[in-house]
Amino acid sequence: MDNSFGDSISSNVASNSLADDVSDVLSLVQRAKNGELPAFDSLILRYRQRLYAVIYNMTMNAEDAADLTQETFVKAFRSLAKFREKSSFYTWLYRIGVNLTLTHLKRRKIRKFFSFDQASEDGGMSKDLEAVSSTSATSVKKALNNELHEKLNEALSKLSDKHRTIVVLFEIDGLGHKEIAKIMKCTEGTVRSRLFYAKQQLQSYLSEYVN
């Protein structure tokens, strides 16, 4: 397998990347800062599903993801006055959510398996991975998919929380290096190196399935 592993996944989710109507979002933020709760409700509706998906892919626990998503919006509302609009609102929001989730994972020492099931349902599964079973009979296809998902889980569980988070944000959520760097509070070079390392590890673990 070559370095197209990540590219083939991210190309499928690129069209789903968050594309803010900047003026609309900033208007909602300003109104929310002025105490208009319906404006903040609109921001919640705009980002809730996407934020939940990221947190779920980090925790692989629906209840934890729901709690952390709610906690993110509560913290964001309380900290809204601190948002200086130097970055996009969703980058600021994602940073809060990712940091809360990393703290949660560290505190409970969680190393749960990450799965691409949700990405597959949303059309985000790599074409390379789909090709594993596309020419197989139904029963064989099911067996291969089950085995592949198990191997994906095993491979991703070996990554650190920060490496897995970058994989989620880049491969599944379709964010760019600059956006991830702001969310993770690191340099773009660090994002690239962590992503490169993670992809190399995944390629090594899954080489017999996607070559």
Backbone as numpy.savetxt, mean C-alpha at the origin, in Angstrom:
# Nx Ny Nz CAx CAy CAz Cx Cy Cz
13.46 -14.93 -13.84 12.63 -13.74 -13.84 13.50 -12.49 -13.84
13.15 -11.44 -14.60 13.94 -10.23 -14.67 13.31 -9.15 -13.82
13.83 -7.92 -13.94 13.37 -6.83 -13.09 12.02 -6.28 -13.47
11.31 -6.95 -14.39 9.97 -6.51 -14.76 8.93 -6.94 -13.74
9.38 -7.68 -12.70 8.46 -8.17 -11.67 7.62 -7.03 -11.10
8.30 -5.98 -10.61 7.57 -4.87 -10.02 6.87 -4.03 -11.05
7.53 -3.83 -12.21 6.94 -2.98 -13.24 5.61 -3.53 -13.72
5.52 -4.85 -13.85 4.29 -5.45 -14.36 3.15 -5.31 -13.39
3.48 -5.27 -12.09 2.43 -5.06 -11.09 2.01 -3.60 -11.08
3.00 -2.71 -10.99 2.67 -1.31 -10.84 1.99 -0.75 -12.07
2.25 -1.31 -13.25 1.60 -0.81 -14.45 0.11 -1.03 -14.40
-0.32 -2.07 -13.68 -1.74 -2.37 -13.59 -2.45 -1.48 -12.59
-1.71 -0.92 -11.64 -2.35 -0.09 -10.63 -2.11 1.39 -10.88
-1.26 1.70 -11.87 -0.94 3.10 -12.10 -2.18 3.93 -12.40
-3.12 3.33 -13.14 -4.33 4.06 -13.50 -5.20 4.35 -12.30
-4.93 3.61 -11.18 -5.71 3.82 -9.97 -5.04 4.78 -9.00
-3.86 5.32 -9.40 -3.14 6.21 -8.52 -3.99 7.42 -8.17
-3.85 7.86 -6.91 -4.65 8.99 -6.46 -4.27 10.24 -7.24
-5.24 10.79 -7.92 -5.02 12.01 -8.67 -5.94 13.08 -8.10
-5.40 13.87 -7.18 -6.22 14.86 -6.51 -6.63 15.98 -7.44
-7.85 16.45 -7.27 -8.22 17.76 -7.79 -7.73 18.72 -6.71
-6.52 19.27 -6.93 -5.83 20.01 -5.88 -6.69 21.12 -5.29
-7.29 21.92 -6.14 -8.08 23.04 -5.64 -9.28 22.57 -4.82
-9.89 21.48 -5.26 -11.05 20.93 -4.55 -10.64 20.43 -3.18
-9.52 19.68 -3.13 -9.05 19.13 -1.87 -8.64 20.24 -0.91
-7.90 21.22 -1.41 -7.47 22.31 -0.55 -8.65 23.11 -0.03
-9.68 23.22 -0.86 -10.89 23.91 -0.40 -11.53 23.15 0.75
-11.61 21.83 0.61 -12.17 21.00 1.68 -11.33 21.10 2.94
-10.02 21.10 2.78 -9.12 21.20 3.93 -9.33 22.53 4.65
-9.39 23.62 3.89 -9.58 24.93 4.51 -10.91 25.02 5.24
-11.94 24.47 4.62 -13.26 24.49 5.28 -13.24 23.64 6.55
-12.54 22.50 6.49 -12.43 21.63 7.67 -11.66 22.34 8.78
-10.61 23.07 8.40 -9.84 23.83 9.39 -10.71 24.89 10.06
-11.69 25.37 9.33 -12.59 26.39 9.87 -13.74 25.78 10.66
-13.68 24.47 10.87 -14.67 23.82 11.71 -15.85 23.22 11.00
-15.80 23.14 9.67 -16.91 22.54 8.92 -16.74 21.02 8.87
-17.43 20.32 9.73 -17.31 18.87 9.81 -17.70 18.16 8.50
-18.74 18.66 7.79 -19.09 18.00 6.52 -17.93 18.02 5.52
-17.09 19.04 5.57 -15.94 19.12 4.67 -14.95 18.01 4.99
-14.72 17.78 6.28 -13.80 16.70 6.66 -14.42 15.34 6.34
-15.73 15.23 6.50 -16.41 13.99 6.10 -16.18 13.69 4.62
-16.15 14.74 3.81 -15.90 14.56 2.38 -14.49 14.05 2.13
-13.54 14.52 2.92 -12.16 14.04 2.81 -12.07 12.58 3.23
-12.82 12.22 4.25 -12.84 10.82 4.69 -13.38 9.93 3.58
-14.48 10.34 2.98 -15.08 9.55 1.91 -14.14 9.42 0.71
-13.36 10.46 0.46 -12.45 10.46 -0.68 -11.30 9.46 -0.49
-10.82 9.35 0.75 -9.58 8.59 0.98 -9.74 7.33 1.82
-10.89 7.11 2.41 -11.04 6.01 3.36 -10.73 4.65 2.77
-11.32 4.35 1.62 -11.15 3.03 1.03 -9.69 2.76 0.65
-9.06 3.76 0.06 -7.67 3.60 -0.37 -6.74 3.45 0.83
-6.96 4.24 1.87 -6.13 4.16 3.07 -6.33 2.82 3.76
-7.58 2.38 3.84 -7.87 1.08 4.45 -7.12 -0.03 3.72
-7.11 0.01 2.39 -6.45 -1.03 1.60 -4.96 -1.09 1.91
-4.33 0.08 2.04 -2.91 0.12 2.36 -2.65 -0.49 3.73
-3.43 -0.07 4.71 -3.23 -0.56 6.08 -3.55 -2.05 6.17
-4.59 -2.47 5.45 -4.91 -3.90 5.47 -3.75 -4.72 4.89
-3.16 -4.24 3.80 -2.06 -4.96 3.19 -0.80 -4.96 4.06
-0.73 -4.03 4.99 0.38 -4.01 5.94 0.13 -4.94 7.12
-1.12 -5.06 7.55 -1.43 -5.82 8.75 -2.04 -7.19 8.47
-2.69 -7.32 7.31 -3.43 -8.54 6.96 -4.44 -8.91 8.04
-5.05 -7.89 8.61 -6.07 -8.10 9.63 -7.15 -7.04 9.44
-8.35 -7.48 9.09 -9.42 -6.55 8.75 -9.81 -5.67 9.94
-9.88 -6.26 11.11 -10.28 -5.50 12.29 -9.22 -4.45 12.64
-7.95 -4.87 12.61 -6.87 -3.92 12.89 -6.85 -2.80 11.85
-7.07 -3.16 10.58 -7.05 -2.16 9.51 -8.17 -1.15 9.70
-9.36 -1.63 10.07 -10.49 -0.73 10.29 -10.21 0.22 11.46
-9.66 -0.33 12.55 -9.35 0.49 13.73 -8.28 1.52 13.42
-7.23 1.09 12.70 -6.13 1.99 12.39 -6.55 3.07 11.38
-7.43 2.71 10.46 -7.94 3.69 9.51 -8.73 4.77 10.25
-9.59 4.33 11.17 -10.36 5.29 11.96 -9.44 6.14 12.82
-8.43 5.51 13.43 -7.48 6.24 14.26 -6.71 7.27 13.44
-6.41 6.92 12.19 -5.69 7.84 11.31 -6.51 9.10 11.06
-7.79 8.92 10.76 -8.64 10.08 10.49 -8.87 10.92 11.75
-8.97 10.26 12.89 -9.13 11.00 14.15 -7.89 11.85 14.41
-6.72 11.23 14.24 -5.48 11.97 14.47 -5.32 13.09 13.44
-5.70 12.80 12.20 -5.60 13.81 11.15 -6.49 15.02 11.47
-7.70 14.74 11.94 -8.62 15.83 12.27 -8.06 16.68 13.41
-7.51 16.01 14.42 -6.97 16.74 15.56 -5.70 17.52 15.19
-5.00 17.05 14.15 -3.74 17.69 13.75 -3.89 18.55 12.52
-5.12 18.78 12.10 -5.36 19.46 10.82 -4.70 20.84 10.76
-4.66 21.51 11.89 -4.06 22.84 11.91 -2.57 22.78 11.61
-1.95 21.63 11.80 -0.51 21.46 11.56 -0.20 21.19 10.09
-1.24 20.90 9.30 -1.02 20.64 7.88 -0.76 21.96 7.18
0.47 22.15 6.72 0.89 23.42 6.14 0.82 23.43 4.61
0.29 22.36 4.04 0.08 22.29 2.60 1.37 22.32 1.80
2.49 21.88 2.44 3.75 21.77 1.72 3.79 20.49 0.89
2.93 19.56 1.23 2.77 18.33 0.45 1.28 18.16 0.21
0.91 17.19 -0.62 -0.51 16.96 -0.87 -1.16 16.41 0.40
-2.45 16.62 0.51 -3.15 16.17 1.71 -3.07 14.66 1.87
-3.22 13.91 0.77 -3.22 12.46 0.93 -1.84 11.96 1.32
-0.75 12.62 0.89 0.59 12.22 1.34 0.71 12.42 2.84
0.22 13.56 3.30 0.24 13.85 4.74 -0.61 12.84 5.50
-1.78 12.52 4.95 -2.68 11.56 5.59 -2.06 10.17 5.62
-1.47 9.75 4.48 -0.85 8.43 4.41 0.30 8.31 5.39
1.05 9.41 5.55 2.17 9.37 6.49 1.67 9.07 7.90
0.56 9.70 8.27 -0.02 9.43 9.59 -0.44 7.97 9.68
-1.15 7.47 8.66 -1.62 6.09 8.68 -0.50 5.08 8.69
0.51 5.29 7.86 1.64 4.36 7.80 2.40 4.35 9.12
2.65 5.52 9.68 3.38 5.58 10.94 2.61 4.92 12.08
1.31 5.15 12.13 0.49 4.50 13.16 0.55 2.98 13.00
0.50 2.53 11.74 0.51 1.09 11.49 1.85 0.47 11.82
2.94 1.14 11.46 4.27 0.62 11.79 4.46 0.55 13.30
3.96 1.55 14.01 4.02 1.53 15.47 3.22 0.35 16.02
2.05 0.14 15.43 1.19 -0.97 15.84 1.90 -2.31 15.62
2.52 -2.46 14.46 3.22 -3.71 14.15 4.41 -3.93 15.07
5.14 -2.87 15.33 6.30 -2.98 16.20 5.90 -3.29 17.62
4.86 -2.62 18.09 4.43 -2.78 19.48 3.98 -4.22 19.74
3.24 -4.75 18.85 2.71 -6.11 19.03 3.61 -7.16 18.41
4.73 -6.72 17.82 5.69 -7.62 17.19 5.00 -8.53 16.19
4.16 -7.91 15.38 3.41 -8.66 14.40 4.26 -8.89 13.16
4.27 -10.11 12.71 4.89 -10.46 11.44 3.91 -11.31 10.65
2.77 -10.71 10.36 1.72 -11.46 9.66 2.03 -11.55 8.18
1.45 -12.55 7.55 1.67 -12.73 6.13 0.93 -11.68 5.32
1.60 -11.19 4.29 1.00 -10.26 3.33 0.54 -11.08 2.14
-0.63 -10.72 1.60 -1.18 -11.46 0.48 -1.54 -10.53 -0.66
-1.41 -11.03 -1.87 -1.80 -10.25 -3.03 -3.26 -10.52 -3.43
-4.03 -11.18 -2.57 -5.40 -11.51 -2.90 -6.21 -10.26 -3.26
-6.10 -9.22 -2.41 -6.86 -8.00 -2.65 -6.42 -7.34 -3.95
-5.09 -7.34 -4.18 -4.58 -6.75 -5.40 -5.11 -7.48 -6.62
-5.23 -8.80 -6.50 -5.73 -9.60 -7.62 -7.17 -9.25 -7.92
-7.97 -9.08 -6.86 -9.38 -8.75 -7.04 -9.55 -7.38 -7.69
-8.59 -6.47 -7.39 -8.67 -5.12 -7.93 -7.96 -4.99 -9.27
-7.48 -6.10 -9.82 -6.78 -6.03 -11.09 -5.33 -5.66 -10.95
-4.78 -5.76 -9.73 -3.42 -5.34 -9.51 -2.41 -6.47 -9.54
-2.82 -7.69 -9.80 -1.89 -8.81 -9.81 -0.99 -8.74 -11.02
0.26 -9.05 -10.79 1.23 -9.03 -11.88 0.83 -9.96 -13.01
1.04 -9.51 -14.26 0.78 -10.37 -15.40 1.67 -11.60 -15.37
2.88 -11.42 -14.86 3.79 -12.55 -14.73 3.18 -13.62 -13.81
2.56 -13.17 -12.73 2.00 -14.11 -11.77 0.74 -14.76 -12.34
-0.07 -13.97 -13.06 -1.28 -14.52 -13.65 -0.92 -15.56 -14.71
0.21 -15.34 -15.37 0.61 -16.25 -16.45 0.97 -17.63 -15.94
1.25 -17.71 -14.64 1.61 -19.00 -14.07 0.54 -20.04 -14.34
-0.73 -19.61 -14.26 -1.81 -20.58 -14.36 -2.74 -20.34 -15.54
-2.46 -19.38 -16.39 -3.39 -19.00 -17.44 -3.62 -20.11 -18.46
-2.65 -21.00 -18.64 -2.77 -22.06 -19.64 -3.07 -23.41 -19.01
-3.33 -23.43 -17.72 -3.54 -24.69 -17.03 -5.01 -25.04 -16.97
-5.26 -26.29 -16.76 -6.64 -26.74 -16.54 -7.13 -26.16 -15.22
-8.45 -26.12 -15.03 -9.03 -25.46 -13.87 -8.48 -25.99 -12.56
-8.42 -27.30 -12.42 -7.95 -27.87 -11.17 -6.48 -27.57 -10.92
-5.69 -27.62 -11.97 -4.27 -27.33 -11.84 -4.07 -25.85 -11.55
-4.87 -25.01 -12.19 -4.80 -23.57 -11.99 -5.05 -23.23 -10.52
-6.06 -23.84 -9.98 -6.39 -23.56 -8.58 -5.26 -23.99 -7.66
-4.70 -25.15 -7.93 -3.60 -25.65 -7.11 -2.38 -24.74 -7.21
-2.07 -24.31 -8.43 -0.92 -23.43 -8.62 -1.12 -22.09 -7.94
-2.34 -21.54 -8.07 -2.62 -20.25 -7.44 -2.49 -20.34 -5.93
-3.03 -21.43 -5.37 -2.95 -21.62 -3.93 -1.49 -21.74 -3.48
-0.72 -22.49 -4.25 0.69 -22.67 -3.90 1.46 -21.36 -4.06
1.13 -20.63 -5.14 1.80 -19.36 -5.39 1.50 -18.35 -4.29
0.24 -18.27 -3.89 -0.12 -17.35 -2.81 0.59 -17.73 -1.52
0.71 -19.01 -1.27 1.41 -19.45 -0.07 2.87 -19.03 -0.12
3.48 -19.18 -1.31 4.88 -18.79 -1.46 5.05 -17.28 -1.36
4.08 -16.53 -1.91 4.11 -15.07 -1.79 4.05 -14.66 -0.32
3.16 -15.30 0.41 3.04 -15.01 1.84 4.34 -15.29 2.57
4.93 -16.44 2.26 6.18 -16.82 2.91 7.29 -15.82 2.57
7.36 -15.43 1.29 8.40 -14.52 0.86 8.24 -13.15 1.49
7.03 -12.61 1.47 6.80 -11.27 2.00 6.89 -11.22 3.51
6.61 -12.33 4.16 6.71 -12.36 5.62 8.16 -12.23 6.08
9.10 -12.52 5.17 10.52 -12.43 5.51 11.06 -11.02 5.39
10.28 -10.12 4.77 10.70 -8.73 4.65 10.42 -7.99 5.96
11.21 -6.98 6.23 10.94 -6.15 7.40 9.66 -5.35 7.18
9.11 -4.80 8.24 7.89 -4.00 8.13 8.08 -2.84 7.15
9.22 -2.18 7.23 9.46 -1.03 6.37 9.61 -1.43 4.91
10.28 -2.55 4.66 10.41 -3.02 3.29 9.04 -3.44 2.74
8.26 -4.14 3.56 6.95 -4.58 3.11 6.02 -3.38 2.87
6.15 -2.35 3.71 5.34 -1.16 3.54 5.63 -0.49 2.21
6.91 -0.39 1.85 7.28 0.23 0.58 6.76 -0.59 -0.58
6.79 -1.93 -0.47 6.24 -2.78 -1.52 4.75 -2.49 -1.68
4.04 -2.39 -0.56 2.60 -2.11 -0.60 2.33 -0.76 -1.27
3.03 0.27 -0.83 2.78 1.61 -1.35 3.14 1.73 -2.83
4.22 1.07 -3.24 4.68 1.20 -4.62 3.97 0.24 -5.56
3.95 -1.05 -5.20 3.43 -2.05 -6.11 1.90 -2.13 -6.10
1.31 -1.97 -4.94 -0.13 -2.13 -4.83 -0.86 -0.80 -4.95
-0.36 0.22 -4.24 -1.07 1.50 -4.25 -0.63 2.40 -5.38
0.48 2.07 -6.03 0.90 2.81 -7.20 1.51 4.18 -6.92
1.99 4.41 -5.71 2.62 5.70 -5.40 4.04 5.75 -5.95
4.52 6.96 -6.20 5.86 7.14 -6.71 6.89 7.23 -5.60
8.18 7.21 -5.99 9.26 7.26 -5.01 9.19 8.52 -4.15
8.90 9.65 -4.78 8.86 10.92 -4.05 7.74 10.92 -3.02
6.58 10.41 -3.41 5.44 10.36 -2.49 5.74 9.43 -1.31
6.33 8.27 -1.62 6.65 7.31 -0.56 7.69 7.89 0.39
8.67 8.60 -0.16 9.71 9.21 0.67 9.10 10.18 1.68
8.11 10.95 1.24 7.44 11.89 2.15 6.66 11.14 3.22
5.99 10.07 2.80 5.19 9.30 3.75 6.08 8.61 4.78
7.20 8.03 4.32 8.09 7.26 5.19 9.12 8.15 5.88
9.16 9.44 5.51 10.12 10.38 6.08 11.56 9.90 5.87
11.86 9.58 4.63 13.21 9.18 4.26 13.52 9.76 2.89
14.72 9.53 2.40 15.08 10.06 1.09 14.55 9.16 -0.02
14.46 9.72 -1.22 14.04 8.92 -2.36 15.05 7.81 -2.63
16.32 8.09 -2.36 17.35 7.07 -2.52 17.12 5.89 -1.60
16.68 6.17 -0.38 16.37 5.10 0.57 15.19 4.28 0.09
14.18 4.96 -0.46 13.02 4.25 -1.01 13.47 3.32 -2.12
14.29 3.83 -3.04 14.75 3.02 -4.16 15.56 1.82 -3.70
16.45 2.04 -2.75 17.30 0.94 -2.29 16.49 -0.12 -1.56
15.53 0.32 -0.74 14.69 -0.64 -0.02 13.80 -1.41 -0.99
13.27 -0.70 -1.96 12.42 -1.35 -2.94 13.23 -2.33 -3.78
14.42 -1.93 -4.18 15.29 -2.81 -4.96 15.62 -4.08 -4.17
15.97 -3.88 -2.90 16.30 -5.03 -2.05 15.09 -5.95 -1.91
13.92 -5.37 -1.65 12.71 -6.17 -1.46 12.38 -6.96 -2.72
12.46 -6.30 -3.88 12.14 -6.96 -5.14 13.14 -8.06 -5.46
14.42 -7.82 -5.14 15.43 -8.86 -5.36 15.14 -10.08 -4.50
14.75 -9.84 -3.26 14.42 -10.94 -2.37 13.20 -11.71 -2.87
12.16 -10.99 -3.30 10.96 -11.64 -3.80 11.25 -12.43 -5.08
12.06 -11.85 -5.94 12.42 -12.55 -7.17 13.15 -13.85 -6.86
14.04 -13.79 -5.86 14.79 -14.97 -5.47 13.87 -16.05 -4.91
12.97 -15.63 -4.04 12.07 -16.58 -3.40 11.09 -17.21 -4.40
10.69 -16.44 -5.42 9.64 -16.88 -6.32 10.16 -17.26 -7.71
11.46 -17.38 -7.86 12.05 -17.60 -9.18 11.50 -18.83 -9.89
11.25 -19.90 -9.17 10.77 -21.12 -9.82 9.33 -21.02 -10.30
8.61 -19.99 -9.82 7.20 -19.83 -10.20 7.00 -18.83 -11.33
7.90 -17.87 -11.46 7.66 -16.79 -12.41 8.73 -16.68 -13.49
9.67 -17.59 -13.54 10.65 -17.59 -14.62 10.00 -17.96 -15.94
